[in-house]
Amino acid sequence: MPPTTPYAGKFSSCVPYSSNANHQQPTSPYRSSTVPKPARENIYNGAYSVGENPYDIPQPHSGAYRSASVSSVNAKEHHYTSCALSENPYSSPQPYSPRQHSTSCPGRAHRHTSGSSGSSSDQSCRNNNNVAAAKAQFYGHGVTTSYGEMCYHDNSLVSASLEALIQHLVPTVDYYPDRSYVFTFLLSSRLFLPPYELMTRVCHLCVEQQRSGDALLDKIRFREVAPKLVQLLTEWTETFPYDFRDERMMRCLKDMTLHVARGDEYSWRAMQQMTQRLIKRLSALGQYEEAVAALNVVAMERPASLKSKQASAQRSDVLSVCDDPFVLAQQLTHIELDRLSFIGPEEFIQTFAMKDPLENHKGFFRKRKTSNLEAYVSWFNRLSYLVATEICMPMKKKHRARIIEFFIDVAQECFNIGNFNSLMAIITGMNMSPVARLKKTWNKVNTDKFEILEHQMDPSSNFSNYRTALRGATQRSETAHSSQEKIVIPFFSLLIKDIYFLNEGCASRLPNGHINFEKLWELAKQVSEFLVWRQVVCPFDRERRILQYLVTTPIFTEDELHLASYESEGPENNMEKDSRRSLRSSLLHRENRT
């Protein structure tokens, strides 16, 4: 079952570990005597084309697990490079608490008072002695108080009306909202109103607050607040650029640019530069999505099945393309980080927004898809099916066993790198029933290392072993001395489930109609951690041939996998015999129709 609690990171601390920073490339039994020369061409460089950006169609996902004996694992010593199970290379003494997007605590998101209008833009300030006196009442420990329609506990914003939260986002001459508040509210406000409506209201309030009835005075006052408005819009466009794929957002941005141009030339130039960066980002996203769509069309046009094991025997297998587990793990990491980089943080929340009963603007959310998030999940499924296909395809039992051992070593290297998503995809592929039933093949495989890897990703106790390893990898990333040590690629499906259960388990609104901002803080905490992981640049050389193979080579469907499995090792009972007969008939009928 999926995790029972959404609060990733709220677990006991883990044991210290021996760093594997000086990881040496292992000697692979699959490597030929001549090591292939690395190909440094970047197939994902700049524009994406059908021929060069190998993204494939989504595949169904099977999550069956082979059983693993944990007790027998603990009774032996198994090493990953220089580390045994007791020396988890991802253990850390402290759980990680992210908010890398902010330079200050989000609990200070309320507006501080200040008599200086020239203070830092990250520091909240209001030149109002009455406000200062009111807020002084709740500075302290364990104190809950309300100020207008905003409620604080120990100086942390815990709830407020939607109107108050929108007003709280609006900058003035002597006030700019805390950056963590900006991120949190822009991320989760879409649960209550679409982004274009929020932007319209914020810009309107910012302009209206400067009106005094005197045109000259209004111009002077707007000139003073314009830099802060530009800063707010810059944070919005850089953190949530995909919001601006909505024409209404771009129209509002254009209107504000014209308004700023009438008051402050410096701010107008900043708006122009901001818009150029936004267009460049959206253009890159468009190229990426077009490439994915085009490759999906190509994948559907070519034969969907491999038809038979005899025909597929002529197809290259993974060992003929790459016989080094370390290199293959590096290329998998490239694909993971490439795809992660195009996922917008709002896509995690967008799935909830489409279902929120308070949301009346359904048309906008149907238009705004979570395509990049879905494409990443589809990659996980494809990798699982690729692993199963590579194992079930060979005719000889000895060859199948070699491929199983190879993928075990690849999974181990993914674990050492910090690529937990590929690790879990490989384990899932090897636990699919067509692979798990190959008992004669598995009898030729030393499964000790595989059992340890399964133990690390064991779903029991809400994936506690994996969460311990993830915290350790995060700790290593924070103190990294090399680019490789910065890599943290989480098991993505579990991250989505954590955020989903957090949203489902906590009410978005309180009985008094206020928005539960404590929930919004927690959502922002988990998403901000993802943003830190997403920013890492993969340090490994790209191997063009291997990358192309991983994302474009044909794979078996689920029915084809079962049939290939029966051809590798015959049915063991009448049920399997009936299943093979039915699969042959249905696949033959399908091929005749096409």
C-alpha positions as CSV (number, residue, x, y, z in Angstrom):
1,M,0.0,0.0,0.0
2,P,1.1,3.6,-0.4
3,P,2.4,5.5,2.6
4,T,0.0,6.0,5.5
5,T,1.3,9.4,6.5
6,P,2.2,12.4,4.3
7,Y,4.8,13.8,6.7
8,A,8.0,12.8,5.0
9,G,11.0,13.6,7.1
10,K,9.3,13.3,10.5
11,F,11.0,10.1,11.4
12,S,13.7,9.1,13.9
13,S,17.2,10.1,13.0
14,C,19.5,7.7,11.3
15,V,22.9,6.3,12.0
16,P,26.2,7.8,10.8
17,Y,27.6,6.5,7.6
18,S,30.9,6.1,5.8
19,S,31.0,8.5,2.9
20,N,31.3,6.9,-0.5
21,A,32.6,10.2,-2.0
22,N,35.7,8.5,-3.3
23,H,33.7,5.9,-5.2
24,Q,35.8,3.9,-7.6
25,Q,34.4,2.7,-10.8
26,P,33.8,-1.0,-10.3
27,T,35.2,-3.8,-12.4
28,S,32.3,-5.1,-14.3
29,P,32.0,-8.8,-15.4
30,Y,29.9,-7.5,-18.3
31,R,32.5,-5.1,-19.6
32,S,34.4,-6.0,-22.8
33,S,38.2,-5.8,-22.9
34,T,38.0,-2.6,-24.8
35,V,36.3,0.2,-22.9
36,P,34.0,2.2,-25.2
37,K,35.1,5.8,-25.7
38,P,32.7,8.2,-24.1
39,A,30.5,10.1,-26.5
40,R,30.3,13.7,-25.3
41,E,27.6,14.8,-27.7
42,N,24.6,16.1,-25.8
43,I,21.4,14.7,-27.3
44,Y,19.3,17.0,-25.1
45,N,21.2,20.1,-26.1
46,G,19.0,23.2,-26.6
47,A,16.2,22.5,-29.0
48,Y,14.5,19.1,-28.9
49,S,14.0,17.2,-32.2
50,V,12.4,13.9,-32.9
51,G,15.7,12.4,-33.9
52,E,17.7,13.6,-31.0
53,N,15.4,13.8,-27.9
54,P,14.4,10.2,-27.2
55,Y,11.3,10.4,-25.1
56,D,8.8,7.6,-25.6
57,I,5.1,7.0,-25.0
58,P,3.7,6.3,-21.5
59,Q,3.6,2.7,-20.5
60,P,1.3,0.9,-18.0
61,H,2.8,0.3,-14.6
62,S,3.0,-3.0,-12.7
63,G,4.1,-2.7,-9.1
64,A,4.3,-6.4,-8.1
65,Y,7.0,-7.2,-5.6
66,R,9.1,-10.3,-5.2
67,S,9.2,-11.4,-1.7
68,A,12.5,-10.9,0.1
69,S,13.7,-12.4,3.3
70,V,14.9,-9.5,5.5
71,S,16.1,-11.8,8.2
72,S,18.4,-13.7,5.8
73,V,19.7,-10.4,4.5
74,N,20.7,-9.2,8.0
75,A,22.5,-12.4,8.6
76,K,25.0,-11.8,5.9
77,E,27.5,-9.1,5.0
78,H,26.8,-7.4,1.7
79,H,28.8,-4.5,0.4
80,Y,28.0,-1.6,-1.9
81,T,31.4,-0.4,-3.0
82,S,32.8,0.4,0.5
83,C,29.5,0.2,2.5
84,A,27.5,-2.6,4.0
85,L,23.8,-2.5,5.0
86,S,24.7,-1.4,8.5
87,E,26.8,1.4,7.0
88,N,24.2,3.0,4.9
89,P,25.9,5.6,2.7
90,Y,22.7,7.7,2.9
91,S,22.4,7.8,6.7
92,S,22.5,11.1,8.4
93,P,22.4,12.2,12.0
94,Q,19.8,14.9,11.5
95,P,16.6,15.0,9.4
96,Y,16.6,17.7,6.8
97,S,14.3,20.6,7.0
98,P,14.1,22.5,3.7
99,R,13.0,25.9,2.7
100,Q,15.8,26.6,0.3
101,H,13.8,29.2,-1.6
102,S,13.7,31.5,1.4
103,T,16.3,33.4,3.3
104,S,14.1,33.7,6.4
105,C,11.6,31.7,8.4
106,P,8.1,31.5,6.9
107,G,6.8,32.0,10.4
108,R,7.9,35.6,10.0
109,A,5.6,36.1,7.0
110,H,3.5,38.7,8.8
111,R,4.3,42.3,8.3
112,H,6.9,43.8,10.7
113,T,7.0,47.4,11.5
114,S,9.8,49.7,10.5
115,G,10.4,53.4,10.2
116,S,12.8,53.0,7.3
117,S,11.5,52.7,3.8
118,G,14.9,51.8,2.5
119,S,15.3,48.4,4.3
120,S,16.0,45.1,2.6
121,S,13.2,43.9,0.4
122,D,13.2,40.5,2.2
123,Q,12.4,42.2,5.5
124,S,8.7,43.0,6.2
125,C,8.1,46.6,7.3
126,R,5.2,48.9,8.2
127,N,5.6,52.3,9.5
128,N,2.6,52.2,11.8
129,N,3.0,52.4,15.6
130,N,-0.5,51.0,16.2
131,V,0.3,47.9,14.2
132,A,3.5,47.5,16.1
133,A,1.7,47.7,19.4
134,A,-0.9,45.2,18.3
135,K,1.7,42.7,17.1
136,A,3.7,43.1,20.2
137,Q,0.9,41.3,22.1
138,F,1.7,38.0,20.4
139,Y,5.5,38.0,20.4
140,G,6.3,35.2,22.7
141,H,5.9,31.4,23.1
142,G,2.7,29.6,22.9
143,V,0.7,32.7,22.2
144,T,-2.2,32.7,19.7
145,T,-3.7,35.9,18.6
146,S,-5.6,37.5,15.7
147,Y,-4.8,40.7,13.9
148,G,-7.7,41.7,11.7
149,E,-8.5,38.6,9.6
150,M,-5.1,37.0,10.2
151,C,-4.3,34.5,13.0
152,Y,-0.8,33.9,14.3
153,H,0.7,31.4,16.7
154,D,4.1,32.0,18.1
155,N,4.6,34.6,15.4
156,S,3.7,32.2,12.6
157,L,0.8,32.7,10.3
158,V,-1.6,29.8,10.8
159,S,-4.9,31.0,9.2
160,A,-6.5,34.0,7.5
161,S,-9.3,34.9,5.1
162,L,-8.5,34.7,1.4
163,E,-8.9,38.5,1.1
164,A,-6.4,39.1,3.9
165,L,-3.9,36.7,2.3
166,I,-4.2,38.5,-1.0
167,Q,-3.7,41.9,0.7
168,H,-0.7,40.5,2.5
169,L,0.9,39.7,-0.8
170,V,0.6,43.3,-2.1
171,P,3.8,45.3,-1.7
172,T,3.8,49.0,-0.7
173,V,6.3,51.7,-0.4
174,D,7.6,50.5,3.0
175,Y,6.6,46.8,2.9
176,Y,7.5,43.7,0.9
177,P,6.2,40.2,1.8
178,D,8.6,37.6,3.1
179,R,9.9,35.5,0.2
180,S,8.8,32.3,1.8
181,Y,5.2,33.7,2.2
182,V,5.3,34.7,-1.5
183,F,6.3,31.1,-2.5
184,T,3.8,29.4,-0.2
185,F,0.9,31.5,-1.2
186,L,1.6,31.6,-5.0
187,L,2.0,27.8,-4.8
188,S,-1.2,26.9,-3.0
189,S,-3.5,29.9,-3.8
190,R,-4.6,27.9,-6.9
191,L,-6.6,25.7,-4.6
192,F,-8.9,28.7,-4.1
193,L,-8.7,30.9,-7.2
194,P,-6.9,30.6,-10.6
195,P,-3.5,32.4,-10.9
196,Y,-4.8,34.9,-13.4
197,E,-7.4,36.1,-11.0
198,L,-4.9,36.4,-8.2
199,M,-2.5,38.4,-10.4
200,T,-5.3,40.7,-11.5
201,R,-6.3,41.4,-7.9
202,V,-2.7,41.9,-6.7
203,C,-1.8,44.4,-9.4
204,H,-5.1,46.2,-9.0
205,L,-4.6,46.6,-5.3
206,C,-1.0,47.7,-5.7
207,V,-2.1,50.5,-8.1
208,E,-5.2,51.5,-6.1
209,Q,-3.3,51.8,-2.9
210,Q,-1.2,54.6,-4.4
211,R,-4.2,56.7,-5.5
212,S,-4.7,60.0,-3.6
213,G,-6.7,62.0,-6.1
214,D,-3.7,64.1,-7.1
215,A,-2.3,62.8,-10.4
216,L,1.3,64.1,-9.8
217,L,1.4,62.6,-6.3
218,D,0.0,59.3,-7.6
219,K,2.8,59.1,-10.1
220,I,5.4,59.8,-7.5
221,R,4.0,57.2,-5.1
222,F,3.7,54.5,-7.8
223,R,7.3,55.2,-8.9
224,E,8.3,54.4,-5.3
225,V,6.4,51.1,-5.2
226,A,7.1,50.0,-8.8
227,P,10.5,48.3,-8.0
228,K,8.8,46.1,-5.3
229,L,6.0,45.2,-7.7
230,V,8.6,44.3,-10.3
231,Q,10.4,42.1,-7.7
232,L,7.1,40.3,-6.9
233,L,6.4,39.7,-10.5
234,T,9.9,38.5,-11.1
235,E,9.6,36.0,-8.3
236,W,6.4,34.8,-9.8
237,T,7.7,34.4,-13.3
238,E,10.9,32.7,-12.3
239,T,9.4,30.2,-9.8
240,F,6.0,29.6,-11.6
241,P,6.7,30.4,-15.2
242,Y,4.1,27.9,-16.5
243,D,1.3,30.0,-15.0
244,F,2.0,32.5,-17.8
245,R,1.1,30.0,-20.5
246,D,-2.4,31.4,-19.8
247,E,-3.1,34.3,-22.2
248,R,-4.9,36.1,-19.4
249,M,-1.7,36.1,-17.3
250,M,0.4,37.4,-20.2
251,R,-2.2,40.1,-20.9
252,C,-2.2,41.2,-17.3
253,L,1.7,41.2,-17.3
254,K,1.6,43.4,-20.5
255,D,-0.8,45.8,-18.9
256,M,1.4,46.2,-15.8
257,T,4.4,46.7,-18.0
258,L,2.7,49.6,-19.8
259,H,1.6,51.0,-16.4
260,V,5.1,50.8,-15.0
261,A,6.6,52.4,-18.1
262,R,4.5,55.6,-17.5
263,G,6.0,56.0,-14.0
264,D,9.6,54.6,-13.8
265,E,11.9,53.9,-16.7
266,Y,14.3,51.7,-14.5
267,S,11.5,49.4,-13.4
268,W,10.2,49.3,-17.0
269,R,13.5,48.0,-18.2
270,A,13.5,45.4,-15.4
271,M,10.0,44.3,-16.5
272,Q,11.3,44.0,-20.1
273,Q,14.2,41.8,-19.1
274,M,11.9,39.7,-16.9
275,T,9.5,39.2,-19.8
276,Q,12.3,38.1,-22.1
277,R,13.5,35.5,-19.6
278,L,10.0,34.3,-19.2
279,I,9.5,33.9,-22.9
280,K,12.7,32.0,-23.3
281,R,11.7,29.6,-20.5
282,L,8.3,29.0,-22.0
283,S,9.8,28.5,-25.5
284,A,12.1,25.8,-24.1
285,L,9.1,24.1,-22.5
286,G,7.2,24.3,-25.7
287,Q,10.1,22.6,-27.6
288,Y,10.3,19.9,-24.9
289,E,6.6,19.1,-25.1
290,E,6.5,19.2,-28.9
291,A,9.4,16.7,-28.9
292,V,7.6,14.4,-26.5
293,A,4.4,14.5,-28.6
294,A,6.3,13.9,-31.9
295,L,8.2,11.0,-30.4
296,N,5.0,9.5,-29.1
297,V,3.6,9.6,-32.7
298,V,6.7,8.0,-34.0
299,A,6.5,5.3,-31.3
300,M,2.9,4.5,-32.3
301,E,3.7,4.3,-36.0
302,R,6.4,1.7,-35.7
303,P,5.5,-1.9,-34.6
304,A,4.2,-1.8,-31.1
305,S,5.2,-5.4,-30.4
306,L,8.3,-7.4,-30.8
307,K,6.0,-10.2,-32.1
308,S,8.1,-13.2,-31.1
309,K,11.2,-14.1,-29.2
310,Q,12.7,-15.5,-32.4
311,A,12.3,-12.2,-34.2
312,S,13.4,-10.2,-31.1
313,A,16.6,-12.3,-30.9
314,Q,18.0,-10.2,-33.7
315,R,17.4,-7.0,-31.6
316,S,20.3,-5.6,-29.6
317,D,20.1,-6.1,-25.9
318,V,21.3,-3.9,-23.2
319,L,24.6,-5.7,-22.7
320,S,25.6,-5.1,-26.4
321,V,25.0,-1.4,-25.8
322,C,26.5,-0.9,-22.4
323,D,28.2,-3.6,-20.3
324,D,29.3,-1.3,-17.4
325,P,26.6,-0.9,-14.7
326,F,28.2,2.3,-13.4
327,V,28.0,4.0,-16.9
328,L,24.4,2.8,-17.4
329,A,23.4,4.2,-13.9
330,Q,25.0,7.5,-14.9
331,Q,23.0,7.7,-18.1
332,L,19.8,6.9,-16.2
333,T,20.6,9.8,-13.9
334,H,20.9,12.1,-16.9
335,I,17.4,11.1,-18.1
336,E,16.0,11.5,-14.6
337,L,17.5,15.0,-14.0
338,D,16.5,16.2,-17.6
339,R,12.9,15.2,-17.0
340,L,12.8,16.6,-13.4
341,S,14.0,20.0,-14.7
342,F,10.8,20.5,-16.7
343,I,8.4,19.8,-13.9
344,G,6.8,23.0,-12.5
345,P,6.3,23.1,-8.7
346,E,2.6,24.1,-9.3
347,E,2.0,20.8,-11.0
348,F,1.9,19.0,-7.7
349,I,-0.9,21.3,-6.4
350,Q,-2.6,21.6,-9.8
351,T,-3.9,18.0,-9.5
352,F,-5.7,19.0,-6.3
353,A,-7.0,22.3,-7.7
354,M,-8.8,20.4,-10.5
355,K,-10.8,18.5,-7.8
356,D,-11.3,21.2,-5.2
357,P,-15.0,21.8,-4.6
358,L,-14.4,25.5,-3.9
359,E,-12.9,26.0,-7.3
360,N,-15.4,27.5,-9.8
361,H,-13.0,28.2,-12.7
362,K,-12.8,24.6,-14.0
363,G,-12.1,25.7,-17.5
364,F,-8.7,27.1,-16.6
365,F,-7.6,24.0,-14.8
366,R,-8.7,21.7,-17.6
367,K,-6.6,23.7,-19.9
368,R,-3.6,23.7,-17.7
369,K,-2.3,20.1,-17.7
370,T,0.2,18.4,-15.5
371,S,1.9,17.0,-18.6
372,N,5.5,17.2,-17.4
373,L,4.7,15.5,-14.1
374,E,2.8,12.8,-16.0
375,A,5.7,12.3,-18.5
376,Y,8.1,11.7,-15.6
377,V,5.8,9.1,-14.1
378,S,5.6,7.5,-17.6
379,W,9.4,7.3,-17.8
380,F,9.4,5.3,-14.5
381,N,6.9,2.9,-16.0
382,R,8.9,2.6,-19.2
383,L,12.1,1.8,-17.4
384,S,10.4,-0.9,-15.4
385,Y,9.0,-2.5,-18.6
386,L,12.4,-2.1,-20.3
387,V,14.1,-4.1,-17.5
388,A,11.4,-6.8,-17.7
389,T,11.7,-6.9,-21.5
390,E,15.5,-7.3,-21.4
391,I,15.2,-10.2,-18.9
392,C,12.4,-12.1,-20.7
393,M,13.7,-11.7,-24.2
394,P,16.8,-14.0,-24.3
395,M,16.2,-17.6,-25.4
396,K,19.0,-19.0,-23.1
397,K,18.7,-19.3,-19.4
398,K,22.3,-18.3,-18.9
399,H,21.9,-15.1,-20.8
400,R,18.8,-14.2,-18.8
401,A,20.7,-14.7,-15.6
402,R,23.5,-12.5,-16.7
403,I,21.1,-9.7,-17.5
404,I,19.4,-10.0,-14.1
405,E,22.8,-9.8,-12.4
406,F,23.7,-6.8,-14.6
407,F,20.6,-4.9,-13.6
408,I,21.2,-5.7,-9.9
409,D,24.6,-4.0,-10.3
410,V,23.0,-1.0,-12.1
411,A,20.4,-0.7,-9.3
412,Q,23.3,-0.7,-6.7
413,E,25.1,2.0,-8.6
414,C,21.9,4.1,-8.8
415,F,21.6,3.7,-5.0
416,N,25.2,4.9,-4.5
417,I,24.6,7.9,-6.8
418,G,21.4,8.9,-5.0
419,N,19.1,8.0,-8.0
420,F,16.3,6.4,-6.0
421,N,13.7,6.7,-8.8
422,S,15.7,4.6,-11.3
423,L,16.6,2.2,-8.5
424,M,12.9,1.6,-7.7
425,A,12.0,1.3,-11.4
426,I,14.6,-1.5,-11.8
427,I,13.3,-3.3,-8.7
428,T,9.8,-2.9,-9.9
429,G,10.7,-4.4,-13.3
430,M,12.5,-7.3,-11.7
431,N,9.5,-8.0,-9.5
432,M,6.9,-8.1,-12.3
433,S,5.2,-11.5,-12.4
434,P,6.6,-12.5,-15.8
435,V,10.1,-12.1,-14.4
436,A,9.5,-13.4,-10.9
437,R,8.1,-16.7,-12.2
438,L,11.4,-17.5,-14.0
439,K,12.5,-19.8,-11.2
440,K,15.1,-21.7,-13.2
441,T,16.7,-18.4,-14.2
442,W,16.7,-17.0,-10.7
443,N,18.3,-20.2,-9.3
444,K,21.4,-19.2,-11.3
445,V,21.5,-15.7,-9.8
446,N,23.2,-14.6,-6.6
447,T,20.4,-12.6,-5.1
448,D,22.2,-11.4,-2.0
449,K,22.7,-7.8,-3.3
450,F,19.2,-7.7,-4.7
451,E,17.7,-8.6,-1.4
452,I,19.6,-5.8,0.3
453,L,18.3,-3.3,-2.4
454,E,14.8,-4.6,-1.8
455,H,15.2,-4.1,1.9
456,Q,16.3,-0.5,1.3
457,M,13.1,0.2,-0.7
458,D,10.9,-2.0,1.4
459,P,7.4,-0.4,1.5
460,S,6.7,-1.6,5.1
461,S,6.6,1.0,7.9
462,N,5.8,3.7,5.3
463,F,9.0,3.2,3.4
464,S,11.0,3.9,6.6
465,N,14.3,2.4,5.2
466,Y,14.0,4.5,2.0
467,R,13.2,7.7,3.9
468,T,16.2,7.2,6.1
469,A,18.4,6.8,3.0
470,L,16.7,9.8,1.4
471,R,17.5,12.0,4.4
472,G,21.1,10.8,4.4
473,A,21.4,11.6,0.7
474,T,19.9,15.1,1.3
475,Q,22.4,15.6,4.1
476,R,25.2,14.6,1.9
477,S,23.9,17.0,-0.8
478,E,23.9,19.9,1.6
479,T,27.6,19.4,2.5
480,A,28.7,18.2,-0.9
481,H,32.2,18.8,-2.1
482,S,31.6,17.5,-5.6
483,S,28.7,17.7,-8.2
484,Q,28.1,14.0,-7.9
485,E,27.4,14.2,-4.2
486,K,24.7,16.8,-4.8
487,I,22.5,14.4,-6.7
488,V,19.2,13.5,-5.0
489,I,16.5,11.9,-7.1
490,P,13.6,10.8,-5.0
491,F,11.3,7.9,-5.6
492,F,8.9,10.2,-7.4
493,S,5.6,8.3,-7.1
494,L,6.0,8.2,-3.3
495,L,6.7,12.0,-3.3
496,I,3.5,12.5,-5.2
497,K,1.6,10.3,-2.7
498,D,3.0,12.1,0.3
499,I,1.8,15.4,-1.1
500,Y,-1.6,13.9,-2.1
501,F,-2.2,12.5,1.4
502,L,-1.1,15.8,3.0
503,N,-3.7,17.6,1.0
504,E,-6.4,15.0,1.6
505,G,-5.6,14.6,5.3
506,C,-5.8,18.3,6.2
507,A,-8.7,20.7,5.6
508,S,-8.0,23.6,3.3
509,R,-10.5,25.8,5.2
510,L,-11.3,26.0,8.8
511,P,-14.9,26.1,10.3
512,N,-14.7,29.9,10.4
513,G,-14.0,30.1,6.7
514,H,-10.4,31.0,7.1
515,I,-7.7,29.3,5.0
516,N,-5.6,26.8,6.9
517,F,-2.2,28.3,6.3
518,E,-0.4,25.7,8.4
519,K,-1.4,23.2,5.7
520,L,0.0,25.5,3.0
521,W,3.3,25.8,4.9
522,E,3.6,22.0,4.9
523,L,2.8,21.7,1.2
524,A,5.4,24.4,0.4
525,K,8.0,22.6,2.6
526,Q,7.7,19.4,0.5
527,V,7.6,21.1,-2.9
528,S,10.5,23.4,-2.0
529,E,12.6,20.4,-1.2
530,F,11.9,19.1,-4.7
531,L,13.0,22.4,-6.2
532,V,16.4,22.0,-4.6
533,W,16.8,18.5,-6.0
534,R,15.6,19.7,-9.4
535,Q,18.4,22.3,-9.8
536,V,21.3,19.9,-9.8
537,V,23.2,19.7,-13.0
538,C,24.2,16.1,-13.9
539,P,28.1,15.9,-13.8
540,F,28.5,12.7,-15.9
541,D,29.4,12.6,-19.5
542,R,26.6,11.8,-21.9
543,E,26.7,8.6,-23.9
544,R,24.5,9.3,-26.9
545,R,24.1,5.7,-28.0
546,I,23.1,4.5,-24.5
547,L,20.6,7.3,-24.0
548,Q,19.0,6.7,-27.3
549,Y,18.7,3.0,-26.5
550,L,17.1,3.6,-23.1
551,V,14.4,5.8,-24.3
552,T,13.6,4.6,-27.8
553,T,14.2,0.8,-27.9
554,P,10.9,-1.2,-28.3
555,I,9.6,-2.9,-25.1
556,F,7.1,-5.7,-24.5
557,T,3.5,-4.9,-23.4
558,E,2.3,-6.7,-20.4
559,D,0.7,-9.5,-22.4
560,E,3.8,-9.9,-24.5
561,L,5.9,-10.1,-21.3
562,H,3.8,-12.9,-20.0
563,L,4.0,-14.8,-23.3
564,A,7.7,-14.3,-23.5
565,S,8.0,-15.6,-20.0
566,Y,6.1,-18.7,-20.8
567,E,8.3,-19.3,-23.9
568,S,11.4,-18.9,-21.7
569,E,10.2,-21.3,-19.0
570,G,7.1,-23.3,-19.8
571,P,3.8,-23.2,-17.9
572,E,3.9,-25.1,-14.6
573,N,0.2,-25.7,-14.1
574,N,-3.1,-25.8,-16.0
575,M,-3.8,-22.1,-15.2
576,E,-0.6,-21.0,-16.8
577,K,-1.2,-23.3,-19.8
578,D,-4.6,-21.7,-20.3
579,S,-3.1,-18.2,-19.9
580,R,-0.5,-18.9,-22.6
581,R,-3.1,-20.3,-25.0
582,S,-5.3,-17.2,-24.5
583,L,-2.4,-14.8,-24.9
584,R,-1.2,-16.4,-28.1
585,S,-4.7,-16.2,-29.5
586,S,-5.3,-12.6,-28.5
587,L,-1.9,-11.4,-29.8
588,L,-2.3,-13.3,-33.1
589,H,-5.7,-11.7,-33.5
590,R,-4.3,-8.3,-32.7
591,E,-1.5,-8.6,-35.2
592,N,-3.8,-9.8,-38.0
593,R,-6.0,-6.7,-37.4
594,T,-3.1,-4.4,-37.7
